[in-house]
C-alpha cells in the first residue's frame, strides 16, 4: 500500500509528517555494545532503513566501540538489503565487544578521527548503561577531540567547523531490564520466554517425582527476570538483589514449602537471581538453598542454572516491535537534535515511545546499586521504578497467604467469570483475582461456562489452593462462551441474589507469522499470504506484520482498493529483482467482504507469474491455543490484581441500604490508556465504541502502521512521538501501574 490510502482515510489519518525532517548530507553510525540481547538486530534494521528513508547515509560500526577505535573495514556503509532477513535472528549481526581502548582519551581520539573521515556526526548506540555512558563522555569531549586532531595536523580547521558537534541517541539493549527510565529494555521479553519455556518443562518432571527445583536466572544487579518469572509461574519463593529476604528467612521458606506440600502441591519452584543477597549483602547461592531444603525438609531437590541460554534464540514479537519503534524514533531524534540537545535515550512508557535525558537515567540506575550497597533496600525498589515495585507487591500478595484468623472478613461475596473467546493469560488473571480477593477478606466464587453457566447456577466457591498452577495453563479453565448476557439477565440476577454476590469481575473480550517467514527465507522468489484472526480489529495483522517484516498488511481500519493491491504486487515484483527474494503479506480476516484471502492469493499469483510464486495460510484457532507467553501471564496477573483492589475499594464505600450501586463508575473496564492502567466507566466507553464492528472508534496502534510501510520501503507519513521533546525522568508511585 502506498501513502494514498493513509491521506484519504479518515480512520487512519496522521497529523504530523516527516517531510520537514531531512537526513540529506547527514551520516549516522549505528553500533551495538556490551552484552548482546535478542531484538538488537531489529533495532539495527530500523535505524538503517529509517535513516536511508530520510536521505541519510547509515554506517555499520562493527564490534562496538572497538570497531570505532580500529576504523578501516570496521565502519562500512549499509544499504537497504544489508538488513534483510535479520528480524528473526538473535544476537547482533554487527557484533559487540568490550573495549578497554575506548575508556582512554587516546582511544576516543582515534574513534573521533575514524568517524570524521566518513562525516559521521550522529551516533545511535544500542547497549547497556556502561555503553551509553561511554557515548555521552565521547559527545562531551567531541569538540576538544577535534581541536586536538587539528593541532596534530590530522584534520583541517574546516572539518572542525563542519563537524563541530556530535549527536548521540541511545537504545537500551539488555536482557536484565536493569535500566531506569524505561518499562522494558530490548531483549527482556525474549529472555523471559527462554526462562518460562524451561520452567514449564521442569514443572512436568518435578510433578512426576515430587521434587523441589531451584532455578537460577541472570541478573547480577537486577532481579527483574527472577521476579517476573516467579510471577509468571507462581513460584513458591524468589530471591532478588533489590529485596533480600528478612532475617530468619531460612525457617520461613521451609515452612512455606512444607505448607504447600501439605496442600497436595507435588512440586516446589524456587527462583534465584544470580546476584541474590541477604540483608547483610552476603550472596545467597542456588547451592546454599538446595542444601537448606535437603537438610531441613529432606525433599528431593535439584538445581538448574540457565546461563547464556537466556540470551539466545529468536527474539519475541514484543522485542521486535519494541526495537523497531525505538530504532525509528532514534533516527527522528538524531535529525531533530541541535548542538544544545543533551544525549537522550529512547524509552518505553506504557505503550508510548518517549525520549529521556540519557544521564538522568544512568544516574538513577547507578543510584539503585548505591542504595543496595548501603542496604537501603526499600529505596532500591522505589528507584527501580513503578513497574518493578508493582511486580514485587503483586508477587508478595499472591505468593504468601496469611492464616484465616489474621484476615479481617469483609462479609462480601465476589464472583469471577470468563466471557468471549478463550485467550492466553485468562487463567493467570483468574488466579490473581481469587487470591487478592481472599487476601482482602472476600469469599470468592467461580462462575463456569460464561454467562450461560451463570444463568444456570454453575457457581461454586473457590479457594486459595484451588488456583495453584493456573498461570501457565492455556485457554480458560473456568470455561467461556461467546454468548451475550442479554437473554439471561433475569436468571443471572436471580443467581446473584441466591449466592449473595456483591461484585462481579468479568475477564474476557468484547464479549504466528514468524515461522512462515523463516520458511520463505529458505525459498527463492516466494510470497506468503497469511490470514490472521481479530474480527474487524486489525491489531494482529498490523503488529504481526511489523514483527515479521511484512510487505503489506490489509486491515479493516484502513480501506483499500484494487489500485492498492496492484501497487503492492508491483512493489513485490521490484523487490524480487534485488537480493531480497521473498515476501510476506498479512490479511485481517474481516478487512474486506470482497477482497478475500483467496482473491488476494489468486491476484498475486496471476500478476506475479514468472517473477514469484505464492503460498497462502489461514492461521485460524492456532492463534488462541498454546501456553500463555510471559507477557500475558504477567499482564493478566497484574491487571486482575489491580481490578480486585478496585472492587475492594468500591465495596468499602458507603452505599446505603443493600449496597446497591447506581453510579456510572461502579461498572468499569480496566485497560491501558497511553502510559497507565485506567478504569473507564462503561457509560463513557459507549461514546468511543463502534458497536457494529466491536472495535474502538480510535485505535492507538494505527499510528504504528506507517512504521511497517516505511521499513518495507513504501512511502508513508509518520506521526512522531507525543512531543518530540525530551522529558525529565520522574518517579511515579506503584498506584500508577505500568502498562507492561
C-alpha positions in Angstrom: 0.0 0.0 0.0 1.3 3.5 -0.8 0.5 6.6 1.2 -2.5 7.5 -0.8 -4.8 5.4 1.3 -3.4 6.9 4.5 -4.2 10.5 3.5 -7.7 9.7 2.1 -8.8 7.5 5.0 -10.3 9.4 8.0 -9.9 6.4 10.3 -6.2 6.2 9.6 -5.2 9.9 9.1 -1.9 11.2 10.6 -1.4 14.7 11.7 2.4 15.1 11.7 4.6 14.3 8.8 8.2 13.6 8.1 8.6 15.9 5.1 10.4 18.6 7.2 12.8 16.0 8.6 15.6 15.6 6.0 18.7 13.5 6.5 20.3 14.7 3.3 24.0 15.3 3.9 24.0 13.6 7.3 25.7 10.4 8.3 24.6 8.1 11.1 26.7 5.4 12.7 25.0 2.5 14.5 26.7 0.2 16.9 25.8 -2.5 19.4 27.9 -2.6 22.6 28.2 -4.7 25.8 26.2 -7.9 26.2 24.1 -9.0 23.3 20.3 -9.1 23.6 17.6 -10.6 21.3 16.0 -7.8 19.3 19.2 -5.8 18.7 19.0 -6.8 15.0 15.5 -5.4 14.7 16.8 -2.1 16.2 19.7 -2.0 13.7 17.4 -2.8 10.8 15.0 0.1 11.8 17.9 2.6 12.2 19.4 1.6 8.8 16.1 1.7 6.9 14.7 4.8 8.6 18.0 6.6 8.0 18.1 5.7 4.3 14.4 6.6 4.0 15.0 10.2 5.1 18.0 10.5 2.9 20.9 10.0 5.3 23.9 7.7 4.9 24.0 5.0 7.6 27.1 3.1 8.6 27.6 -0.1 10.4 30.2 0.1 13.2 31.3 -3.5 13.7 32.4 -4.9 17.1 31.1 -1.9 19.1 33.5 0.7 20.3 36.4 -1.5 19.4 35.4 -1.2 15.8 35.1 2.6 16.1 38.6 2.8 17.6 40.2 0.4 15.0 38.3 2.0 12.0 39.0 0.8 8.5 36.8 -2.1 7.4 35.0 -2.0 10.8 33.0 1.0 9.6 31.0 0.2 6.5 28.1 1.9 4.7 24.9 -0.1 4.9 22.2 -0.3 2.3 18.6 -1.4 2.4 19.4 -5.0 1.6 22.1 -5.2 4.3 19.5 -5.7 6.9 17.1 -8.0 5.1 16.0 -11.2 7.0 17.7 -10.2 10.3 14.5 -9.5 12.3 14.2 -13.1 13.4 17.9 -13.5 14.2 19.1 -13.4 17.8 22.2 -11.6 18.9 23.6 -8.8 16.8 24.9 -9.2 13.2 27.3 -6.2 13.6 29.0 -7.8 16.6 29.6 -6.5 20.1 32.8 -6.3 22.1 34.1 -4.9 25.4 36.6 -2.2 24.6 39.3 -1.0 27.0 40.8 1.3 24.4 37.7 3.5 24.3 38.0 4.1 28.0 41.1 6.2 27.4 41.1 9.6 25.8 43.7 8.3 23.3 41.3 5.6 22.2 38.4 8.1 21.9 40.7 10.4 19.8 41.2 7.5 17.3 37.5 6.9 17.2 36.8 10.6 16.5 39.3 10.6 13.7 37.7 7.5 12.1 34.2 9.0 12.3 35.3 12.3 10.8 36.8 10.5 7.8 33.3 9.4 6.9 31.5 12.5 8.1 29.7 10.7 10.8 28.4 13.1 13.5 25.3 11.2 14.6 25.6 8.1 16.7 23.0 5.5 17.6 24.2 3.3 20.4 22.4 0.1 21.4 23.7 -1.3 24.7 23.6 -1.1 28.5 24.3 1.8 30.9 28.0 1.4 30.6 27.9 1.7 26.8 25.6 4.7 26.9 27.7 6.5 29.5 30.7 6.0 27.2 28.8 7.6 24.3 27.9 10.6 26.5 31.6 11.1 27.5 32.5 10.9 23.8 29.9 13.5 23.0 31.1 15.9 25.7 34.7 15.6 24.6 33.9 15.8 20.8 34.9 19.4 20.2 38.1 19.1 22.2 39.0 15.9 20.4 38.5 17.6 17.0 40.7 20.6 18.2 43.4 18.1 19.1 43.2 16.3 15.8 43.5 19.7 14.0 46.6 20.6 16.2 48.1 17.2 15.3 47.5 18.0 11.6 45.3 15.0 11.1 42.2 17.1 10.1 41.9 20.8 8.9 40.1 23.7 10.6 37.2 23.4 8.0 36.4 19.9 9.2 36.4 21.1 12.8 33.8 23.7 12.0 31.8 21.4 9.7 31.6 18.6 12.2 31.5 20.8 15.3 29.1 18.7 17.4 28.2 15.0 17.9 24.6 13.9 18.4 24.0 10.8 20.5 20.8 8.7 20.9 20.7 5.5 22.9 18.5 2.5 22.9 18.8 0.1 25.8 19.6 -3.5 24.8 19.8 -5.6 28.0 18.1 -8.8 28.9 18.1 -7.9 32.6 15.7 -4.8 32.3 18.2 -3.1 34.6 18.0 0.5 33.1 15.9 3.1 34.9 13.5 5.2 32.8 12.1 2.6 30.5 9.4 0.0 31.3 11.2 -2.6 29.1 14.6 -2.9 27.6 15.2 -4.7 24.3 15.8 -8.4 24.9 14.0 -8.7 28.3 10.8 -10.3 26.9 12.7 -12.8 24.8 14.8 -13.8 27.9 11.6 -14.3 29.8 10.4 -16.6 27.0 13.5 -18.8 27.4 13.1 -18.9 31.2 9.4 -19.8 31.1 10.0 -22.5 28.5 12.4 -24.1 30.9 10.2 -23.7 33.9 7.2 -25.2 32.1 9.3 -28.2 31.1 10.7 -28.6 34.6 7.3 -28.4 36.2 6.1 -31.6 34.4 9.1 -33.6 35.6 9.0 -32.1 39.1 5.4 -33.1 39.5 6.1 -36.6 38.4 8.7 -37.1 41.2 7.5 -34.6 43.8 10.7 -32.6 43.5 11.9 -29.2 44.5 13.7 -27.2 41.8 16.0 -24.3 42.4 16.2 -22.3 39.2 19.0 -19.6 38.8 18.4 -16.9 36.3 20.5 -14.0 35.1 20.5 -10.7 36.9 23.7 -9.8 38.7 22.5 -6.4 39.8 18.8 -6.5 38.9 16.2 -9.1 39.9 13.6 -8.3 37.2 13.9 -11.6 35.3 13.7 -13.6 38.6 10.7 -11.5 39.8 8.6 -11.7 36.6 9.5 -15.4 36.1 8.3 -16.1 39.7 5.0 -14.2 38.9 4.6 -16.0 35.6 5.0 -19.5 37.0 3.6 -19.0 40.5 7.0 -19.8 42.2 7.0 -20.6 45.9 9.9 -18.3 46.7 12.1 -15.8 44.9 15.4 -14.2 45.8 16.3 -10.8 44.5 19.2 -8.4 45.0 16.9 -5.4 45.5 14.7 -7.0 48.1 16.5 -9.5 50.2 14.6 -11.9 52.5 14.1 -10.8 56.1 16.3 -12.3 58.9 15.2 -15.9 59.6 14.2 -16.4 56.0 15.5 -20.0 56.1 12.8 -21.1 58.5 10.1 -19.1 56.8 10.9 -20.6 53.4 10.9 -24.1 54.8 7.5 -23.6 56.5 6.1 -22.2 53.2 7.4 -25.2 51.2 6.1 -27.8 53.7 2.7 -26.0 53.8 2.4 -26.1 50.0 3.2 -29.9 50.1 0.6 -30.4 52.8 -1.9 -28.8 50.4 -1.2 -31.6 47.9 1.2 -29.5 45.8 3.5 -32.0 44.3 6.4 -29.6 43.3 8.1 -26.6 44.6 9.8 -23.9 42.4 12.3 -21.5 43.9 13.8 -18.8 41.6 17.1 -17.2 42.4 18.6 -14.1 40.6 22.4 -14.7 40.2 23.0 -11.6 42.2 20.7 -12.5 45.1 21.9 -11.3 48.6 20.8 -11.3 52.2 20.2 -8.2 54.3 23.9 -8.1 55.1 24.8 -8.0 51.4 26.2 -11.6 51.6 25.5 -13.7 48.5 22.7 -16.3 48.6 23.5 -19.1 46.1 21.5 -21.8 44.5 23.6 -24.5 46.2 23.0 -22.9 49.6 19.3 -23.0 49.1 19.4 -26.7 47.9 21.4 -27.7 50.9 19.0 -26.0 53.2 15.9 -27.7 51.7 17.6 -31.1 51.7 18.9 -30.7 55.3 15.7 -29.2 56.8 13.0 -30.9 54.8 14.6 -33.9 53.2 13.0 -33.1 49.8 14.5 -34.4 46.6 16.0 -31.1 45.3 17.7 -30.2 42.0 19.5 -27.0 40.8 19.2 -25.7 37.3 21.4 -22.8 36.2 20.1 -21.3 32.9 23.1 -19.2 32.0 23.5 -17.9 28.4 20.5 -19.8 27.1 18.6 -16.7 28.2 20.4 -14.6 25.7 19.9 -16.9 22.8 17.2 -17.9 20.4 14.7 -15.9 18.2 13.5 -12.6 19.6 9.9 -12.4 20.6 7.3 -10.4 18.7 7.3 -7.9 21.6 11.1 -7.3 21.3 10.9 -7.0 17.5 8.2 -4.4 17.7 9.8 -2.5 20.6 13.2 -2.4 18.9 11.6 -1.3 15.5 9.7 1.5 17.2 12.8 2.6 19.2 15.0 2.5 16.1 12.7 4.7 14.1 12.3 7.1 17.0 16.1 7.2 17.5 16.7 8.4 13.9 14.0 11.1 14.2 15.6 12.2 17.5 19.0 12.5 15.8 17.6 14.5 12.9 15.8 16.9 15.4 18.9 17.3 17.6 20.8 20.6 17.9 24.2 21.4 19.5 22.4 22.1 22.7 20.4 18.9 22.8 21.8 16.5 25.5 22.3 12.8 24.7 19.0 11.1 25.0 17.7 7.5 25.4 14.6 6.3 23.6 12.3 4.6 26.2 9.0 2.9 26.6 6.4 4.2 29.0 3.1 2.2 28.8 2.6 2.0 25.1 4.3 5.3 24.3 7.8 5.9 22.9 9.4 8.7 24.9 12.8 10.4 25.0 14.6 10.9 28.3 18.0 12.6 29.1 20.5 9.7 29.0 22.5 10.8 32.0 19.4 11.2 34.2 18.5 7.6 33.5 22.1 6.4 34.0 22.4 8.3 37.3 19.2 6.7 38.6 20.4 3.3 37.5 23.6 3.9 39.5 21.6 5.2 42.5 19.9 1.8 42.7 23.2 0.0 43.1 24.3 2.6 45.6 21.1 2.0 47.6 21.7 -1.7 47.6 25.4 -1.3 48.7 24.2 0.9 51.6 21.5 -1.7 52.4 18.7 0.8 51.7 16.6 -1.9 50.0 13.2 -0.1 50.1 14.9 2.9 48.3 16.4 0.5 45.8 13.0 -1.0 44.9 11.5 2.5 44.6 14.3 3.7 42.4 14.0 0.6 40.2 10.7 2.1 39.0 6.9 1.6 39.3 7.0 -1.5 37.0 9.4 -3.3 39.4 7.7 -2.1 42.5 4.2 -3.1 41.4 5.5 -6.6 40.3 7.1 -7.1 43.7 3.9 -6.0 45.6 1.8 -8.3 43.4 4.1 -11.3 43.9 4.0 -10.9 47.7 0.2 -10.7 47.7 -0.2 -13.8 45.6 2.6 -16.0 47.0 2.0 -15.7 50.7 -1.4 -16.5 52.3 -1.9 -15.2 55.8 -3.7 -17.6 58.2 -7.5 -17.2 58.0 -7.6 -15.9 61.6 -5.4 -12.9 60.5 -7.5 -11.9 57.5 -10.3 -9.4 58.5 -13.6 -10.6 56.8 -15.4 -8.1 54.5 -18.6 -10.1 54.5 -18.7 -9.6 50.7 -19.0 -12.3 48.0 -17.2 -11.7 44.7 -17.7 -13.8 41.6 -15.3 -14.2 38.7 -16.5 -15.2 35.2 -14.7 -15.6 31.8 -16.6 -14.4 28.7 -15.9 -14.3 24.9 -13.3 -16.3 23.1 -10.6 -18.0 25.2 -7.4 -16.0 25.4 -4.0 -17.0 26.8 -3.5 -15.4 30.2 -7.1 -15.7 31.3 -6.2 -18.3 33.9 -3.4 -16.2 35.3 -6.0 -13.4 35.7 -8.5 -15.7 37.5 -5.7 -16.9 39.9 -4.7 -13.3 40.7 -8.4 -12.3 41.3 -9.1 -15.2 43.6 -6.0 -14.8 45.7 -6.2 -11.0 46.0 -9.9 -11.3 46.8 -9.3 -13.8 49.6 -6.4 -11.7 50.9 -8.9 -8.7 51.1 -11.3 -10.8 53.2 -13.9 -11.7 50.5 -15.5 -15.0 49.7 -14.6 -15.8 46.1 -16.9 -17.6 43.7 -16.0 -19.1 40.3 -18.7 -19.0 37.5 -18.3 -21.8 35.0 -19.1 -21.5 31.2 -19.6 -17.8 31.0 -23.0 -16.0 31.2 -24.8 -19.1 30.2 -23.4 -21.1 33.1 -24.1 -18.1 35.4 -27.8 -18.2 34.5 -27.9 -22.0 35.1 -26.3 -21.6 38.5 -22.9 -23.2 37.7 -21.2 -21.3 40.6 -19.1 -22.6 43.4 -16.8 -21.1 46.0 -13.1 -21.2 45.0 -10.2 -21.3 47.5 -6.5 -20.1 47.5 -5.0 -23.5 46.6 -7.7 -24.3 44.0 -6.0 -21.9 41.6 -2.4 -23.2 42.2 -0.6 -23.9 39.0 -3.1 -22.0 36.8 -0.7 -19.3 35.4 0.9 -21.5 32.8 -2.3 -23.1 31.5 -3.7 -22.0 28.1 -7.4 -21.4 27.3 -9.9 -20.9 30.1 -10.1 -23.5 33.0 -13.5 -21.9 34.1 -14.8 -22.4 30.5 -16.0 -19.5 28.4 -18.7 -18.9 25.7 -19.3 -16.1 23.3 -23.0 -15.8 24.5 -24.0 -12.3 25.4 -25.8 -11.8 28.8 -28.9 -10.1 27.3 -31.4 -13.0 27.3 -30.1 -14.3 30.6 -30.2 -11.1 32.7 -33.2 -12.1 34.9 -31.7 -15.5 35.6 -28.3 -14.1 36.3 -29.8 -11.5 38.7 -31.6 -14.3 40.5 -28.4 -16.3 40.8 -26.5 -13.2 42.2 -29.3 -12.8 44.8 -29.2 -16.5 45.7 -25.4 -16.5 46.2 -25.3 -13.0 47.8 -22.9 -11.8 45.2 -21.8 -8.2 45.8 -19.4 -7.7 42.9 -18.6 -9.4 39.6 -15.2 -9.4 37.8 -15.6 -10.2 34.1 -12.5 -11.3 32.3 -12.8 -11.5 28.5 -13.1 -9.8 25.2 -15.9 -7.6 23.7 -18.0 -10.4 24.7 2.4 -16.8 14.3 3.8 -15.3 11.2 7.5 -15.7 12.1 7.9 -19.4 11.2 6.2 -18.9 7.9 8.7 -16.0 7.2 11.6 -18.3 8.1 10.2 -20.9 5.7 10.1 -18.3 3.0 13.7 -17.3 3.7 14.9 -20.7 2.5 13.0 -20.3 -0.7 13.6 -18.1 -3.7 11.0 -15.7 -5.0 8.1 -16.8 -2.9 5.3 -14.7 -1.4 3.3 -16.0 1.6 -0.2 -14.6 2.1 -1.4 -15.2 5.7 -4.8 -14.6 7.1 -5.0 -13.6 10.8 -7.9 -13.5 13.3 -9.2 -10.4 15.0 -12.7 -9.9 13.7 -12.8 -6.3 12.5 -9.8 -5.3 14.5 -6.6 -5.3 12.5 -4.2 -5.3 15.5 -2.9 -8.8 15.0 -2.3 -8.3 11.3 -0.7 -4.9 11.7 1.6 -5.8 14.7 2.3 -9.2 13.3 3.4 -7.5 10.1 5.7 -5.2 12.0 7.2 -8.0 14.0 7.7 -10.3 11.0 8.9 -7.6 8.5 5.8 -8.0 6.2 5.5 -6.2 2.9 1.8 -5.4 3.4 -1.0 -5.9 6.0 -4.6 -5.4 4.9 -6.9 -4.3 7.8 -10.5 -3.1 8.1 -9.4 0.2 9.8 -7.7 1.3 6.6 -9.8 0.7 3.5 -8.0 -0.4 0.4 -9.0 -0.9 -3.3 -7.7 -2.7 -6.4 -5.2 0.1 -7.0 -3.6 -0.6 -3.7 -3.4 -4.3 -4.4 -1.9 -3.6 -7.8 0.6 -1.2 -6.2 1.7 -3.9 -3.7 2.2 -6.5 -6.4 4.4 -4.1 -8.4 6.3 -3.3 -5.3 7.0 -7.0 -4.6 7.9 -7.5 -8.3 10.6 -4.8 -8.0 11.8 -6.3 -4.7 12.3 -9.7 -6.3 14.9 -8.0 -8.7 17.1 -7.4 -5.6 18.8 -9.9 -3.4 15.6 -10.0 -1.2 13.6 -12.7 -2.9 10.8 -13.4 -0.6 7.7 -11.6 0.6 5.1 -11.7 3.4 1.5 -10.3 3.1 -1.0 -10.4 6.0 -4.7 -10.0 5.8 -7.1 -9.5 8.7 -10.0 -11.9 8.4 -12.7 -9.2 8.1 -10.8 -6.5 6.4 -12.9 -6.7 3.2 -16.0 -8.6 2.1 -14.9 -8.9 -1.5 -11.1 -8.8 -1.3 -10.9 -12.2 0.4 -7.7 -14.2 1.2 -8.5 -16.4 -1.9 -9.0 -13.4 -4.1 -5.7 -11.7 -3.0 -3.8 -15.1 -3.3 -5.1 -15.5 -6.9 -4.4 -11.9 -7.8 -0.8 -12.1 -6.5 -0.3 -15.5 -8.2 -1.5 -14.2 -11.6 0.2 -10.8 -11.5 3.4 -12.3 -10.2 3.6 -15.1 -12.7 7.1 -15.6 -13.9 8.5 -13.4 -11.2 7.4 -15.1 -7.9 5.1 -17.8 -6.8 2.6 -17.7 -3.9 1.5 -19.7 -0.9 -1.4 -19.0 1.4 -2.1 -20.0 5.0 -5.1 -19.3 7.2 -3.8 -19.4 10.8 -7.2 -19.9 12.4 -7.6 -21.0 16.0 -4.0 -22.0 16.5 -3.6 -18.3 17.4 -5.7 -18.9 20.5 -4.0 -22.1 21.5 -0.9 -23.0 23.4 0.6 -21.9 26.7 0.4 -18.1 27.5 3.5 -16.0 27.0 5.4 -14.5 30.0 3.9 -11.1 29.0 0.3 -12.5 29.0 0.8 -14.3 32.4 2.4 -11.2 34.0 0.0 -8.7 32.4 -3.1 -10.8 33.2 -1.9 -11.2 36.8 -1.2 -7.5 37.4 -4.4 -6.4 35.6 -6.6 -8.7 37.6 -4.9 -7.9 40.9 -5.5 -4.2 40.2 -9.1 -4.9 39.3 -9.7 -6.7 42.6 -8.1 -3.8 44.5 -10.7 -1.5 42.8 -13.5 -3.9 43.6 -12.5 -4.0 47.3 -12.3 -0.2 47.4 -15.8 0.1 45.9 -17.2 -2.5 48.3 -15.9 -0.4 51.2 -17.6 2.8 50.0 -20.8 3.6 51.9 -23.7 2.8 49.5 -26.8 2.9 51.7 -29.2 0.1 52.2 -28.5 -3.2 50.4 -25.2 -1.8 48.9 -26.9 -1.3 45.6 -24.6 0.5 43.1 -26.3 3.1 40.9 -23.3 5.4 39.9 -21.8 5.1 36.4 -18.3 4.5 37.8 -19.5 1.3 39.6 -19.2 -0.6 36.2 -15.8 -0.1 34.7 -13.4 -1.6 32.1 -9.7 -1.8 33.1 -7.1 -1.4 30.4 -4.1 0.5 29.1 -4.5 4.1 28.0 -1.2 5.6 26.8 1.1 5.3 29.8 -1.2 3.9 32.6 -3.8 1.4 33.5 -7.1 3.2 33.6 -10.5 2.3 35.0 -13.0 3.7 32.5 -16.8 3.7 33.2 -18.7 1.6 30.6 -21.1 4.5 30.2 -18.2 6.6 28.8 -16.9 3.8 26.6 -20.2 3.7 24.7 -19.3 7.0 23.1 -15.9 5.7 22.0 -17.0 2.3 20.6 -18.0 1.1 17.2 -20.6 -1.5 18.3 -21.3 -2.8 14.8 -17.7 -3.9 14.3 -16.9 -4.3 18.1 -13.8 -2.1 18.0 -12.9 1.3 19.4 -13.6 4.3 17.2 -9.9 5.3 17.6 -7.2 2.7 17.6 -4.0 3.7 19.3 -1.9 1.3 17.3 -2.8 2.8 14.0 0.0 5.4 14.5 2.4 2.4 14.3 1.1 1.4 10.9 3.4 3.6 8.8 6.4 2.0 10.6 5.7 -1.3 8.8 5.3 0.6 5.5 8.5 2.6 5.8 10.5 -0.4 6.9 9.1 -2.3 3.8 10.2 0.6 1.5 6.8 2.2 0.9 6.3 6.0 1.1 4.3 6.8 4.1 3.6 9.6 6.6 4.5 9.1 10.2 3.1 10.5 13.4 6.0 11.4 15.6 6.2 10.8 19.4 3.8 12.8 21.5 6.0 15.9 22.0 9.2 15.0 20.1 10.9 16.7 23.1 13.0 15.4 25.9 11.1 14.6 29.1 12.6 14.5 32.5 12.8 11.3 34.5 10.2 11.2 37.2 9.5 8.6 39.8 5.8 7.5 39.8 4.2 5.6 42.6 3.1 2.0 42.3 -0.5 3.1 42.2 0.3 4.4 38.7 0.8 0.9 37.3 3.0 0.4 34.3 1.2 -0.9 31.3 3.8 -3.7 30.9 
